[in-house]
């Protein structure tokens, strides 16, 4: 019989043993094929599932990094805005840095608890990748960069000067946080103002602003009652101008002053008769309780910080020519709770050289310098005079002040001539809050540009 011919029993219907074995082998072969096919299919499914899982993990991780990077960019941008609003001289610092070839101020901080050590970074430009303009009225751009893992995001926002009433006091020729008394005085280019009562006696040629008035004299200007009081720079806690400037100063010991007098001398950024010089002309004197510091017959081209202990006094008298060495610094800042500040350097007198040359090559006057001791100068004060802490201030007849007399306590002006300096309010002054130092977000200016747009300007 042929091997492929089925074998049957004699009745022709019942398979023989050989056929049974053949059929069994055929069924086992089919089962093996099905098992192998199923195993192959499971393997393919497993590989596909594993690949999909890894892809999903990577996608989920990248999504998380992108979300984190976006949040970090927002945090960085707000950090940049906060730096501006807590750094009153930020425009000056940025301008000086660029002028000196130094990388402008920027900030960066790492979030070490985040996967990959996420990074936040901010910097500031003019909105087109250049240095911010010196004009305090211009807008600037804050750029925030966030990095997390393999993701990075950039946010930018334009900011502009905010209206802040704290600077309004610097628009006045004189401003008192309490009461102001004026007799036979004149003020130009800015009002005489007070948060309390303003008393006019004699003849006063000035515009005045105050919470209330006592006009027993003659007022030749307008009188206005503001809707809100003018806030003053803080004298305690954070943001005190005196405390901001003090670490920059070179101390002058009160005991080193003959009879407590700054007399017949030049004090300037390059000249300090009592010790080392300070590059911006910032010097400080601590006056003991009940003692008197007298400044007379001298030229000061700088900033003087005076601490008046209990009962101590400051007296500016005779002929004094005084102006800050830098436009963004005050002339005089006094911190004290009682005692007195009296200004009576008379414009009738002149400051004459005799033993001291007041305009050497290191400290020209009106652009001129020489080596002789035969020149004369006007007796006047320019810049901000700020008396913090409540100490009373008095300006006597024939005093000339170009700038602002600003005091927490009472001010008395008797026969003085004052002329406000608009630059004190329009230009940033180191250590002082105000409209030119604080900024607000320009509505609708938030953007999320590609990193390539700002990559070249990213600070290291």
Secondary structure as a PSIPRED ss2 file (coil, helix, strand):
# PSIPRED VFORMAT (PSIPRED V4.0)

   1 X C   1.000  0.000  0.000
   2 X C   1.000  0.000  0.000
   3 X C   1.000  0.000  0.000
   4 X C   1.000  0.000  0.000
   5 X C   1.000  0.000  0.000
   6 X C   1.000  0.000  0.000
   7 X C   1.000  0.000  0.000
   8 X E   0.000  0.000  1.000
   9 X C   1.000  0.000  0.000
  10 X C   1.000  0.000  0.000
  11 X C   1.000  0.000  0.000
  12 X C   1.000  0.000  0.000
  13 X C   1.000  0.000  0.000
  14 X C   1.000  0.000  0.000
  15 X E   0.000  0.000  1.000
  16 X C   1.000  0.000  0.000
  17 X H   0.000  1.000  0.000
  18 X H   0.000  1.000  0.000
  19 X H   0.000  1.000  0.000
  20 X H   0.000  1.000  0.000
  21 X H   0.000  1.000  0.000
  22 X H   0.000  1.000  0.000
  23 X H   0.000  1.000  0.000
  24 X H   0.000  1.000  0.000
  25 X H   0.000  1.000  0.000
  26 X H   0.000  1.000  0.000
  27 X H   0.000  1.000  0.000
  28 X H   0.000  1.000  0.000
  29 X H   0.000  1.000  0.000
  30 X H   0.000  1.000  0.000
  31 X H   0.000  1.000  0.000
  32 X H   0.000  1.000  0.000
  33 X H   0.000  1.000  0.000
  34 X H   0.000  1.000  0.000
  35 X H   0.000  1.000  0.000
  36 X H   0.000  1.000  0.000
  37 X H   0.000  1.000  0.000
  38 X H   0.000  1.000  0.000
  39 X H   0.000  1.000  0.000
  40 X H   0.000  1.000  0.000
  41 X H   0.000  1.000  0.000
  42 X H   0.000  1.000  0.000
  43 X H   0.000  1.000  0.000
  44 X H   0.000  1.000  0.000
  45 X H   0.000  1.000  0.000
  46 X H   0.000  1.000  0.000
  47 X H   0.000  1.000  0.000
  48 X H   0.000  1.000  0.000
  49 X H   0.000  1.000  0.000
  50 X H   0.000  1.000  0.000
  51 X H   0.000  1.000  0.000
  52 X H   0.000  1.000  0.000
  53 X H   0.000  1.000  0.000
  54 X H   0.000  1.000  0.000
  55 X H   0.000  1.000  0.000
  56 X H   0.000  1.000  0.000
  57 X H   0.000  1.000  0.000
  58 X H   0.000  1.000  0.000
  59 X H   0.000  1.000  0.000
  60 X H   0.000  1.000  0.000
  61 X H   0.000  1.000  0.000
  62 X H   0.000  1.000  0.000
  63 X H   0.000  1.000  0.000
  64 X H   0.000  1.000  0.000
  65 X H   0.000  1.000  0.000
  66 X H   0.000  1.000  0.000
  67 X H   0.000  1.000  0.000
  68 X H   0.000  1.000  0.000
  69 X H   0.000  1.000  0.000
  70 X H   0.000  1.000  0.000
  71 X H   0.000  1.000  0.000
  72 X H   0.000  1.000  0.000
  73 X H   0.000  1.000  0.000
  74 X H   0.000  1.000  0.000
  75 X H   0.000  1.000  0.000
  76 X H   0.000  1.000  0.000
  77 X H   0.000  1.000  0.000
  78 X H   0.000  1.000  0.000
  79 X H   0.000  1.000  0.000
  80 X H   0.000  1.000  0.000
  81 X H   0.000  1.000  0.000
  82 X H   0.000  1.000  0.000
  83 X H   0.000  1.000  0.000
  84 X H   0.000  1.000  0.000
  85 X H   0.000  1.000  0.000
  86 X C   1.000  0.000  0.000
  87 X C   1.000  0.000  0.000
  88 X C   1.000  0.000  0.000
  89 X C   1.000  0.000  0.000
  90 X H   0.000  1.000  0.000
  91 X H   0.000  1.000  0.000
  92 X H   0.000  1.000  0.000
  93 X H   0.000  1.000  0.000
  94 X H   0.000  1.000  0.000
  95 X H   0.000  1.000  0.000
  96 X H   0.000  1.000  0.000
  97 X H   0.000  1.000  0.000
  98 X H   0.000  1.000  0.000
  99 X H   0.000  1.000  0.000
 100 X C   1.000  0.000  0.000
 101 X C   1.000  0.000  0.000
 102 X C   1.000  0.000  0.000
 103 X C   1.000  0.000  0.000
 104 X C   1.000  0.000  0.000
 105 X C   1.000  0.000  0.000
 106 X C   1.000  0.000  0.000
 107 X E   0.000  0.000  1.000
 108 X E   0.000  0.000  1.000
 109 X E   0.000  0.000  1.000
 110 X E   0.000  0.000  1.000
 111 X E   0.000  0.000  1.000
 112 X C   1.000  0.000  0.000
 113 X C   1.000  0.000  0.000
 114 X C   1.000  0.000  0.000
 115 X C   1.000  0.000  0.000
 116 X C   1.000  0.000  0.000
 117 X C   1.000  0.000  0.000
 118 X E   0.000  0.000  1.000
 119 X E   0.000  0.000  1.000
 120 X E   0.000  0.000  1.000
 121 X E   0.000  0.000  1.000
 122 X E   0.000  0.000  1.000
 123 X E   0.000  0.000  1.000
 124 X E   0.000  0.000  1.000
 125 X E   0.000  0.000  1.000
 126 X C   1.000  0.000  0.000
 127 X C   1.000  0.000  0.000
 128 X C   1.000  0.000  0.000
 129 X C   1.000  0.000  0.000
 130 X C   1.000  0.000  0.000
 131 X C   1.000  0.000  0.000
 132 X C   1.000  0.000  0.000
 133 X C   1.000  0.000  0.000
 134 X C   1.000  0.000  0.000
 135 X C   1.000  0.000  0.000
 136 X C   1.000  0.000  0.000
 137 X C   1.000  0.000  0.000
 138 X C   1.000  0.000  0.000
 139 X C   1.000  0.000  0.000
 140 X E   0.000  0.000  1.000
 141 X E   0.000  0.000  1.000
 142 X E   0.000  0.000  1.000
 143 X E   0.000  0.000  1.000
 144 X E   0.000  0.000  1.000
 145 X E   0.000  0.000  1.000
 146 X E   0.000  0.000  1.000
 147 X E   0.000  0.000  1.000
 148 X E   0.000  0.000  1.000
 149 X C   1.000  0.000  0.000
 150 X C   1.000  0.000  0.000
 151 X E   0.000  0.000  1.000
 152 X E   0.000  0.000  1.000
 153 X E   0.000  0.000  1.000
 154 X E   0.000  0.000  1.000
 155 X E   0.000  0.000  1.000
 156 X E   0.000  0.000  1.000
 157 X E   0.000  0.000  1.000
 158 X E   0.000  0.000  1.000
 159 X E   0.000  0.000  1.000
 160 X E   0.000  0.000  1.000
 161 X E   0.000  0.000  1.000
 162 X C   1.000  0.000  0.000
 163 X C   1.000  0.000  0.000
 164 X C   1.000  0.000  0.000
 165 X H   0.000  1.000  0.000
 166 X H   0.000  1.000  0.000
 167 X H   0.000  1.000  0.000
 168 X H   0.000  1.000  0.000
 169 X H   0.000  1.000  0.000
 170 X H   0.000  1.000  0.000
 171 X H   0.000  1.000  0.000
 172 X C   1.000  0.000  0.000
 173 X C   1.000  0.000  0.000
 174 X E   0.000  0.000  1.000
 175 X E   0.000  0.000  1.000
 176 X E   0.000  0.000  1.000
 177 X C   1.000  0.000  0.000
 178 X C   1.000  0.000  0.000
 179 X C   1.000  0.000  0.000
 180 X E   0.000  0.000  1.000
 181 X E   0.000  0.000  1.000
 182 X E   0.000  0.000  1.000
 183 X E   0.000  0.000  1.000
 184 X C   1.000  0.000  0.000
 185 X C   1.000  0.000  0.000
 186 X E   0.000  0.000  1.000
 187 X E   0.000  0.000  1.000
 188 X E   0.000  0.000  1.000
 189 X C   1.000  0.000  0.000
 190 X C   1.000  0.000  0.000
 191 X C   1.000  0.000  0.000
 192 X E   0.000  0.000  1.000
 193 X E   0.000  0.000  1.000
 194 X E   0.000  0.000  1.000
 195 X C   1.000  0.000  0.000
 196 X C   1.000  0.000  0.000
 197 X E   0.000  0.000  1.000
 198 X E   0.000  0.000  1.000
 199 X E   0.000  0.000  1.000
 200 X E   0.000  0.000  1.000
 201 X E   0.000  0.000  1.000
 202 X C   1.000  0.000  0.000
 203 X E   0.000  0.000  1.000
 204 X E   0.000  0.000  1.000
 205 X E   0.000  0.000  1.000
 206 X C   1.000  0.000  0.000
 207 X C   1.000  0.000  0.000
 208 X E   0.000  0.000  1.000
 209 X E   0.000  0.000  1.000
 210 X C   1.000  0.000  0.000
 211 X C   1.000  0.000  0.000
 212 X E   0.000  0.000  1.000
 213 X E   0.000  0.000  1.000
 214 X E   0.000  0.000  1.000
 215 X E   0.000  0.000  1.000
 216 X C   1.000  0.000  0.000
 217 X C   1.000  0.000  0.000
 218 X E   0.000  0.000  1.000
 219 X E   0.000  0.000  1.000
 220 X C   1.000  0.000  0.000
 221 X C   1.000  0.000  0.000
 222 X C   1.000  0.000  0.000
 223 X E   0.000  0.000  1.000
 224 X E   0.000  0.000  1.000
 225 X C   1.000  0.000  0.000
 226 X C   1.000  0.000  0.000
 227 X C   1.000  0.000  0.000
 228 X C   1.000  0.000  0.000
 229 X C   1.000  0.000  0.000
 230 X C   1.000  0.000  0.000
 231 X C   1.000  0.000  0.000
 232 X C   1.000  0.000  0.000
 233 X C   1.000  0.000  0.000
 234 X C   1.000  0.000  0.000
 235 X C   1.000  0.000  0.000
 236 X C   1.000  0.000  0.000
 237 X C   1.000  0.000  0.000
 238 X C   1.000  0.000  0.000
 239 X C   1.000  0.000  0.000
 240 X C   1.000  0.000  0.000
 241 X H   0.000  1.000  0.000
 242 X H   0.000  1.000  0.000
 243 X H   0.000  1.000  0.000
 244 X H   0.000  1.000  0.000
 245 X H   0.000  1.000  0.000
 246 X H   0.000  1.000  0.000
 247 X C   1.000  0.000  0.000
 248 X C   1.000  0.000  0.000
 249 X C   1.000  0.000  0.000
 250 X E   0.000  0.000  1.000
 251 X E   0.000  0.000  1.000
 252 X C   1.000  0.000  0.000
 253 X C   1.000  0.000  0.000
 254 X H   0.000  1.000  0.000
 255 X H   0.000  1.000  0.000
 256 X H   0.000  1.000  0.000
 257 X C   1.000  0.000  0.000
 258 X H   0.000  1.000  0.000
 259 X H   0.000  1.000  0.000
 260 X H   0.000  1.000  0.000
 261 X E   0.000  0.000  1.000
 262 X E   0.000  0.000  1.000
 263 X E   0.000  0.000  1.000
 264 X C   1.000  0.000  0.000
 265 X C   1.000  0.000  0.000
 266 X E   0.000  0.000  1.000
 267 X E   0.000  0.000  1.000
 268 X E   0.000  0.000  1.000
 269 X C   1.000  0.000  0.000
 270 X C   1.000  0.000  0.000
 271 X E   0.000  0.000  1.000
 272 X C   1.000  0.000  0.000
 273 X C   1.000  0.000  0.000
 274 X C   1.000  0.000  0.000
 275 X C   1.000  0.000  0.000
 276 X C   1.000  0.000  0.000
 277 X C   1.000  0.000  0.000
 278 X C   1.000  0.000  0.000
 279 X C   1.000  0.000  0.000
 280 X C   1.000  0.000  0.000
 281 X C   1.000  0.000  0.000
 282 X E   0.000  0.000  1.000
 283 X E   0.000  0.000  1.000
 284 X E   0.000  0.000  1.000
 285 X E   0.000  0.000  1.000
 286 X E   0.000  0.000  1.000
 287 X E   0.000  0.000  1.000
 288 X C   1.000  0.000  0.000
 289 X C   1.000  0.000  0.000
 290 X C   1.000  0.000  0.000
 291 X C   1.000  0.000  0.000
 292 X E   0.000  0.000  1.000
 293 X E   0.000  0.000  1.000
 294 X E   0.000  0.000  1.000
 295 X E   0.000  0.000  1.000
 296 X E   0.000  0.000  1.000
 297 X E   0.000  0.000  1.000
 298 X E   0.000  0.000  1.000
 299 X E   0.000  0.000  1.000
 300 X E   0.000  0.000  1.000
 301 X E   0.000  0.000  1.000
 302 X C   1.000  0.000  0.000
 303 X E   0.000  0.000  1.000
 304 X E   0.000  0.000  1.000
 305 X E   0.000  0.000  1.000
 306 X E   0.000  0.000  1.000
 307 X E   0.000  0.000  1.000
 308 X E   0.000  0.000  1.000
 309 X C   1.000  0.000  0.000
 310 X C   1.000  0.000  0.000
 311 X C   1.000  0.000  0.000
 312 X C   1.000  0.000  0.000
 313 X E   0.000  0.000  1.000
 314 X E   0.000  0.000  1.000
 315 X E   0.000  0.000  1.000
 316 X E   0.000  0.000  1.000
 317 X E   0.000  0.000  1.000
 318 X E   0.000  0.000  1.000
 319 X E   0.000  0.000  1.000
 320 X E   0.000  0.000  1.000
 321 X E   0.000  0.000  1.000
 322 X E   0.000  0.000  1.000
 323 X E   0.000  0.000  1.000
 324 X C   1.000  0.000  0.000
 325 X C   1.000  0.000  0.000
 326 X C   1.000  0.000  0.000
 327 X C   1.000  0.000  0.000
 328 X C   1.000  0.000  0.000
 329 X C   1.000  0.000  0.000
 330 X C   1.000  0.000  0.000
 331 X C   1.000  0.000  0.000
 332 X E   0.000  0.000  1.000
 333 X E   0.000  0.000  1.000
 334 X E   0.000  0.000  1.000
 335 X E   0.000  0.000  1.000
 336 X C   1.000  0.000  0.000
 337 X C   1.000  0.000  0.000
 338 X C   1.000  0.000  0.000
 339 X C   1.000  0.000  0.000
 340 X E   0.000  0.000  1.000
 341 X E   0.000  0.000  1.000
 342 X E   0.000  0.000  1.000
 343 X E   0.000  0.000  1.000
 344 X E   0.000  0.000  1.000
 345 X E   0.000  0.000  1.000
 346 X C   1.000  0.000  0.000
 347 X C   1.000  0.000  0.000
 348 X C   1.000  0.000  0.000
 349 X C   1.000  0.000  0.000
 350 X E   0.000  0.000  1.000
 351 X E   0.000  0.000  1.000
 352 X E   0.000  0.000  1.000
 353 X C   1.000  0.000  0.000
 354 X C   1.000  0.000  0.000
 355 X C   1.000  0.000  0.000
 356 X C   1.000  0.000  0.000
 357 X C   1.000  0.000  0.000
 358 X C   1.000  0.000  0.000
 359 X C   1.000  0.000  0.000
 360 X C   1.000  0.000  0.000
 361 X C   1.000  0.000  0.000
 362 X C   1.000  0.000  0.000
 363 X C   1.000  0.000  0.000
 364 X C   1.000  0.000  0.000
 365 X E   0.000  0.000  1.000
 366 X C   1.000  0.000  0.000
 367 X C   1.000  0.000  0.000
 368 X E   0.000  0.000  1.000
 369 X C   1.000  0.000  0.000
 370 X C   1.000  0.000  0.000
 371 X C   1.000  0.000  0.000
 372 X C   1.000  0.000  0.000
 373 X C   1.000  0.000  0.000
 374 X C   1.000  0.000  0.000
 375 X C   1.000  0.000  0.000
 376 X E   0.000  0.000  1.000
 377 X E   0.000  0.000  1.000
 378 X E   0.000  0.000  1.000
 379 X C   1.000  0.000  0.000
 380 X E   0.000  0.000  1.000
 381 X E   0.000  0.000  1.000
 382 X E   0.000  0.000  1.000
 383 X E   0.000  0.000  1.000
 384 X E   0.000  0.000  1.000
 385 X E   0.000  0.000  1.000
 386 X E   0.000  0.000  1.000
 387 X E   0.000  0.000  1.000
 388 X E   0.000  0.000  1.000
 389 X C   1.000  0.000  0.000
 390 X C   1.000  0.000  0.000
 391 X C   1.000  0.000  0.000
 392 X C   1.000  0.000  0.000
 393 X E   0.000  0.000  1.000
 394 X E   0.000  0.000  1.000
 395 X E   0.000  0.000  1.000
 396 X C   1.000  0.000  0.000
 397 X C   1.000  0.000  0.000
 398 X C   1.000  0.000  0.000
 399 X C   1.000  0.000  0.000
 400 X E   0.000  0.000  1.000
 401 X E   0.000  0.000  1.000
 402 X E   0.000  0.000  1.000
 403 X E   0.000  0.000  1.000
 404 X E   0.000  0.000  1.000
 405 X E   0.000  0.000  1.000
 406 X E   0.000  0.000  1.000
 407 X E   0.000  0.000  1.000
 408 X C   1.000  0.000  0.000
 409 X C   1.000  0.000  0.000
 410 X C   1.000  0.000  0.000
 411 X E   0.000  0.000  1.000
 412 X E   0.000  0.000  1.000
 413 X E   0.000  0.000  1.000
 414 X E   0.000  0.000  1.000
 415 X C   1.000  0.000  0.000
 416 X C   1.000  0.000  0.000
 417 X E   0.000  0.000  1.000
 418 X E   0.000  0.000  1.000
 419 X E   0.000  0.000  1.000
 420 X C   1.000  0.000  0.000
 421 X C   1.000  0.000  0.000
 422 X C   1.000  0.000  0.000
 423 X H   0.000  1.000  0.000
 424 X H   0.000  1.000  0.000
 425 X H   0.000  1.000  0.000
 426 X H   0.000  1.000  0.000
 427 X C   1.000  0.000  0.000
 428 X C   1.000  0.000  0.000
 429 X C   1.000  0.000  0.000
 430 X C   1.000  0.000  0.000
 431 X C   1.000  0.000  0.000
 432 X C   1.000  0.000  0.000
 433 X C   1.000  0.000  0.000
 434 X C   1.000  0.000  0.000
 435 X C   1.000  0.000  0.000
 436 X C   1.000  0.000  0.000
 437 X C   1.000  0.000  0.000
 438 X C   1.000  0.000  0.000
 439 X E   0.000  0.000  1.000
 440 X E   0.000  0.000  1.000
 441 X E   0.000  0.000  1.000
 442 X C   1.000  0.000  0.000
 443 X C   1.000  0.000  0.000
 444 X C   1.000  0.000  0.000
 445 X C   1.000  0.000  0.000
 446 X C   1.000  0.000  0.000
 447 X E   0.000  0.000  1.000
 448 X C   1.000  0.000  0.000
 449 X C   1.000  0.000  0.000
 450 X C   1.000  0.000  0.000
 451 X H   0.000  1.000  0.000
 452 X H   0.000  1.000  0.000
 453 X H   0.000  1.000  0.000
 454 X C   1.000  0.000  0.000
 455 X H   0.000  1.000  0.000
 456 X H   0.000  1.000  0.000
 457 X H   0.000  1.000  0.000
 458 X C   1.000  0.000  0.000
 459 X C   1.000  0.000  0.000
 460 X C   1.000  0.000  0.000
